[in-house]
Amino acid sequence: MTVKIGIPRALLFHNFIPYWKTFFEGIGAEVVISGLTNKAILQDGLRLSVDEACLPVKVAFGHVEHLKNKADYIFIPRLVSVFPREYICPKFLGFPDMVRQNVQGLPGVIDNNINMYRRESDLYRQFFEIGSLICGNPFKIALAIKKAGDAIKRFTARVESGLRPDRAIDSSYSEDGPAGRKDTTVAVIGHPYNIYDSFINIGLLKRLEDAGINVLTTDNVPEKEVNDHVAHLNKKLFWTLGRRMVGAAYHFLESPGISGIIHVASFACGPDSMTGELIERKARRIGSKPYLNLTLDEHTGEAGIVTRVEAFLDMVGTKEQAARC
């Protein structure tokens, strides 16, 4: 019987699902992905999580709860580092333990370490260990890892060409689609789980596109551009996502084709409080682009978000009109 692997649609799902899905299918497993975040998932997450957790972690608890009866194993890796000499948020490190403690009736949990701090090549060994839990054929596991690597490379190329990760996941989505047909472009900076989960951000990206705005995000900026911009900082940023956010924001702030910047952050996120300050200071120094900071938690109301986004778009329109005069 085919083994079912449940993958929560939360946290770094949008960044790594092409790798994870290709790998598990390559070793003969069936991948079951939780549905889009909704009120029921959030309520379960709030019930199961600790109060001190940020909104994305609370939502992730809800996704695990909704998956637990649909799969033989739930894949919640212990994400330590996804880039050499850098780390991921400590809450990701402890997430599997919090899930085991707070979610009852779990199936098997695959929580192997994903740790590329010393070198990227360690990823091969780590996924070989994961594959060995399900598949006894080492050649099949090795081939699945290779296919997964090829899949993530294709995915990254599509994202860096301008597609959002949530759309690039669908290989049938055309790169000549909605992007590029609009005159005004706004950059949205933030962690992927804040940007691409429309329930968490109350439909931010759709609201912008419905207003005739072309949207680019942190992930659309190539790694080289990110590194070139953060190289001028006094100290190295040791959070991978924080480094990418700051580098992408600096890139967009200096790009003439970007009309404004929206920074989306989670309430009670320590790294966001630091990286957000770096981005805001740079935006103030440049002073030529409207800048909006949105901080989200489970109490964020739709009316407040809509009002602030509308005011931001009015500023963008005023700036563009003045530039044309």
C-alpha positions as CSV (number, residue, x, y, z in Angstrom):
1,M,0.0,0.0,0.0
2,T,1.3,3.5,-0.9
3,V,2.5,5.5,2.1
4,K,0.9,8.9,2.4
5,I,3.0,11.8,3.5
6,G,1.2,14.9,4.8
7,I,2.8,18.3,4.3
8,P,1.3,21.3,6.1
9,R,0.7,24.3,3.8
10,A,2.5,26.6,6.2
11,L,5.8,28.1,7.2
12,L,8.4,27.5,4.4
13,F,5.9,25.4,2.2
14,H,6.0,27.9,-0.7
15,N,9.8,27.9,-0.8
16,F,10.4,24.2,-0.7
17,I,7.3,22.3,-1.8
18,P,8.7,21.5,-5.3
19,Y,11.7,19.8,-3.7
20,W,9.7,18.0,-1.0
21,K,6.9,16.8,-3.2
22,T,9.2,15.6,-6.0
23,F,11.4,13.8,-3.5
24,F,8.6,11.9,-1.7
25,E,6.8,11.0,-5.0
26,G,10.2,9.8,-6.3
27,I,10.5,7.2,-3.6
28,G,6.9,6.0,-4.2
29,A,5.0,8.0,-1.6
30,E,1.7,9.9,-2.1
31,V,1.9,13.5,-1.0
32,V,-1.1,15.0,0.8
33,I,-1.1,18.7,1.3
34,S,-3.4,20.5,3.7
35,G,-5.9,23.0,2.3
36,L,-5.7,26.7,2.1
37,T,-5.7,28.5,5.5
38,N,-9.2,29.3,6.8
39,K,-10.9,30.3,10.0
40,A,-11.2,26.7,11.2
41,I,-7.5,26.0,10.7
42,L,-6.7,29.3,12.5
43,Q,-9.0,28.5,15.4
44,D,-7.4,25.0,15.8
45,G,-4.0,26.6,15.7
46,L,-4.9,29.1,18.4
47,R,-6.2,26.4,20.6
48,L,-3.1,24.1,20.2
49,S,-0.3,26.7,20.1
50,V,1.3,28.7,22.9
51,D,0.3,32.3,23.3
52,E,3.9,33.6,22.7
53,A,4.0,32.1,19.2
54,C,3.7,34.3,16.1
55,L,0.7,34.0,13.9
56,P,2.4,31.8,11.2
57,V,3.4,29.3,13.8
58,K,-0.1,29.2,15.2
59,V,-1.5,28.7,11.7
60,A,1.0,25.9,11.2
61,F,-0.4,24.1,14.2
62,G,-3.8,24.2,12.6
63,H,-2.6,22.8,9.4
64,V,-1.0,19.8,11.3
65,E,-4.3,19.2,13.1
66,H,-6.2,19.1,9.8
67,L,-3.7,16.7,8.3
68,K,-3.2,14.2,11.1
69,N,-6.1,11.9,10.0
70,K,-5.2,12.0,6.3
71,A,-1.7,10.7,6.2
72,D,0.6,7.9,7.5
73,Y,3.3,10.4,8.3
74,I,3.4,14.2,8.7
75,F,6.5,15.9,7.4
76,I,7.6,18.7,9.7
77,P,11.4,18.8,9.4
78,R,13.4,20.5,12.1
79,L,14.6,23.5,10.0
80,V,17.9,24.6,11.5
81,S,19.7,26.1,8.5
82,V,18.9,26.3,4.7
83,F,21.9,28.3,3.8
84,P,25.6,27.9,4.8
85,R,26.6,30.0,7.9
86,E,23.0,31.2,8.5
87,Y,20.1,30.1,10.6
88,I,16.3,29.9,10.4
89,C,14.0,31.3,13.2
90,P,14.4,29.3,16.5
91,K,10.7,28.6,16.5
92,F,11.1,26.5,13.4
93,L,13.8,24.5,15.3
94,G,11.4,23.7,18.1
95,F,8.2,23.4,16.0
96,P,8.3,19.5,15.8
97,D,8.7,19.3,19.6
98,M,5.8,21.7,20.2
99,V,3.6,19.7,17.8
100,R,4.4,16.4,19.5
101,Q,3.6,18.0,22.9
102,N,0.4,19.7,21.9
103,V,-1.3,17.9,19.1
104,Q,-3.0,14.6,20.1
105,G,-3.5,11.6,17.9
106,L,-0.6,12.2,15.6
107,P,0.5,9.6,13.0
108,G,4.2,9.1,12.4
109,V,6.2,12.4,12.4
110,I,9.2,12.9,10.1
111,D,11.1,15.6,11.9
112,N,14.7,14.9,10.7
113,N,17.1,17.9,10.9
114,I,17.5,20.0,7.8
115,N,20.8,21.7,8.6
116,M,23.0,23.2,5.8
117,Y,25.0,25.4,8.2
118,R,28.4,23.8,7.5
119,R,27.8,23.0,3.8
120,E,25.0,22.6,1.3
121,S,26.0,19.1,0.4
122,D,24.8,17.9,3.8
123,L,21.2,18.2,2.4
124,Y,21.8,15.0,0.4
125,R,22.7,13.0,3.4
126,Q,19.8,14.3,5.4
127,F,17.2,13.5,2.7
128,F,18.8,10.1,2.2
129,E,18.1,9.4,5.8
130,I,14.5,10.6,5.4
131,G,14.1,8.4,2.3
132,S,15.4,5.4,4.1
133,L,12.5,5.6,6.5
134,I,10.1,4.8,3.7
135,C,12.0,3.2,0.8
136,G,14.6,0.4,1.1
137,N,16.1,1.0,-2.4
138,P,19.1,3.3,-2.1
139,F,19.3,3.9,-5.9
140,K,15.7,5.0,-5.9
141,I,16.3,7.4,-3.0
142,A,19.4,8.9,-4.8
143,L,17.5,9.4,-8.0
144,A,14.6,11.0,-6.1
145,I,17.0,13.5,-4.5
146,K,18.5,14.3,-7.9
147,K,15.0,14.9,-9.4
148,A,14.1,17.0,-6.4
149,G,17.2,19.2,-6.9
150,D,16.3,19.6,-10.6
151,A,12.7,20.6,-9.6
152,I,13.8,23.3,-7.2
153,K,16.2,24.7,-9.7
154,R,13.4,25.0,-12.3
155,F,11.1,26.5,-9.7
156,T,13.7,29.1,-8.6
157,A,14.3,30.1,-12.2
158,R,10.6,30.7,-12.7
159,V,10.4,32.8,-9.5
160,E,13.4,34.9,-10.4
161,S,11.8,35.5,-13.8
162,G,9.0,37.4,-12.0
163,L,6.5,34.7,-11.0
164,R,5.3,34.5,-7.4
165,P,6.2,31.2,-5.7
166,D,2.5,30.4,-5.1
167,R,2.1,30.6,-8.9
168,A,5.4,29.1,-9.9
169,I,4.5,25.9,-8.1
170,D,2.0,25.3,-10.8
171,S,4.1,24.4,-13.8
172,S,1.3,25.1,-16.2
173,Y,1.0,28.8,-15.1
174,S,2.3,31.0,-17.9
175,E,5.2,33.4,-17.3
176,D,3.4,35.7,-19.8
177,G,0.4,35.9,-17.6
178,P,-0.9,38.8,-15.6
179,A,2.5,40.2,-14.6
180,G,3.8,42.8,-17.0
181,R,0.5,44.2,-18.2
182,K,0.2,46.9,-15.5
183,D,1.9,50.2,-15.4
184,T,2.5,50.4,-11.6
185,T,4.6,48.0,-9.7
186,V,4.7,47.6,-5.9
187,A,7.2,45.4,-4.0
188,V,5.9,43.4,-1.1
189,I,8.6,42.4,1.4
190,G,8.2,39.8,4.1
191,H,8.5,36.2,5.1
192,P,6.9,33.8,2.5
193,Y,4.3,32.5,5.0
194,N,3.1,36.1,5.5
195,I,3.1,37.1,1.9
196,Y,1.6,34.0,0.1
197,D,-1.0,33.0,2.7
198,S,-4.0,35.1,1.7
199,F,-5.8,34.3,5.0
200,I,-2.9,35.6,7.1
201,N,-2.5,38.8,5.1
202,I,-6.3,39.3,4.5
203,G,-5.9,39.0,0.7
204,L,-3.2,41.6,0.3
205,L,-1.7,40.5,-3.0
206,K,-5.2,40.1,-4.6
207,R,-6.2,43.5,-3.4
208,L,-3.2,45.1,-5.0
209,E,-3.7,43.2,-8.3
210,D,-7.4,44.1,-8.3
211,A,-6.3,47.7,-8.0
212,G,-4.3,47.3,-11.2
213,I,-0.9,46.9,-9.5
214,N,1.8,44.6,-10.6
215,V,3.3,42.9,-7.6
216,L,6.9,41.7,-7.0
217,T,8.0,40.0,-3.8
218,T,11.2,39.2,-1.9
219,D,11.6,35.9,-3.7
220,N,11.6,37.5,-7.2
221,V,15.1,39.0,-6.4
222,P,18.0,36.8,-7.4
223,E,20.4,35.7,-4.7
224,K,23.3,37.7,-6.3
225,E,21.3,40.9,-6.1
226,V,20.4,40.2,-2.5
227,N,24.0,39.6,-1.5
228,D,25.3,42.6,-3.3
229,H,23.0,44.9,-1.3
230,V,23.5,43.4,2.1
231,A,27.3,43.3,1.6
232,H,27.4,47.0,2.6
233,L,25.9,46.4,6.1
234,N,28.2,46.7,9.1
235,K,27.4,43.2,10.2
236,K,26.4,40.0,8.5
237,L,22.7,39.0,8.9
238,F,22.7,35.5,10.1
239,W,19.0,34.9,9.5
240,T,18.5,33.6,5.9
241,L,15.0,35.0,5.5
242,G,16.0,38.3,7.1
243,R,19.0,38.7,4.8
244,R,16.9,38.0,1.8
245,M,14.2,40.5,3.0
246,V,16.7,43.3,3.6
247,G,18.6,42.7,0.4
248,A,15.4,42.5,-1.7
249,A,14.1,45.7,-0.1
250,Y,17.3,47.6,-0.8
251,H,17.2,46.4,-4.4
252,F,13.6,47.5,-4.8
253,L,14.2,50.9,-3.1
254,E,16.9,51.6,-5.6
255,S,15.0,50.3,-8.6
256,P,13.3,53.1,-10.7
257,G,10.5,50.7,-11.8
258,I,9.2,50.2,-8.3
259,S,6.6,52.7,-7.2
260,G,6.3,51.7,-3.5
261,I,7.2,49.2,-0.9
262,I,5.0,47.2,1.5
263,H,6.7,45.4,4.4
264,V,4.6,42.6,6.0
265,A,5.6,41.5,9.4
266,S,4.3,39.2,12.2
267,F,3.6,40.7,15.6
268,A,6.1,39.2,18.2
269,C,8.6,38.3,15.5
270,G,12.1,39.1,16.9
271,P,14.0,39.0,13.6
272,D,11.3,41.1,11.9
273,S,11.7,43.9,14.5
274,M,15.4,44.2,13.5
275,T,15.2,43.7,9.7
276,G,12.1,45.9,9.5
277,E,14.0,48.7,11.2
278,L,16.9,48.4,8.6
279,I,14.4,48.5,5.7
280,E,12.5,51.5,7.1
281,R,15.6,53.5,7.8
282,K,16.8,52.9,4.2
283,A,13.3,53.9,2.9
284,R,13.5,57.2,4.9
285,R,17.0,58.0,3.6
286,I,16.0,57.5,0.0
287,G,12.6,59.2,0.6
288,S,11.4,58.8,-3.0
289,K,9.0,55.8,-2.6
290,P,5.9,55.4,-0.4
291,Y,6.5,52.9,2.3
292,L,3.9,50.9,4.3
293,N,4.6,48.6,7.3
294,L,1.8,46.1,8.0
295,T,2.1,44.1,11.3
296,L,-0.2,41.0,11.4
297,D,-1.6,38.9,14.2
298,E,-4.8,36.9,14.8
299,H,-6.6,40.1,15.9
300,T,-5.8,42.1,12.7
301,G,-9.0,43.3,11.1
302,E,-9.9,43.6,7.5
303,A,-11.1,47.2,7.7
304,G,-7.8,48.4,9.1
305,I,-5.7,46.7,6.4
306,V,-8.0,47.9,3.6
307,T,-7.9,51.5,4.8
308,R,-4.1,51.6,5.1
309,V,-3.5,49.9,1.7
310,E,-5.9,52.3,0.0
311,A,-4.1,55.3,1.6
312,F,-0.8,53.8,0.5
313,L,-2.0,53.4,-3.1
314,D,-3.2,57.0,-3.1
315,M,0.3,58.0,-2.1
316,V,1.7,55.9,-5.0
317,G,-0.7,57.5,-7.4
318,T,0.2,61.0,-6.2
319,K,3.9,60.4,-6.6
320,E,3.5,59.0,-10.1
321,Q,1.3,61.9,-11.1
322,A,3.8,64.4,-9.8
323,A,6.6,62.7,-11.6
324,R,4.8,63.0,-14.9
325,C,4.2,66.7,-14.5
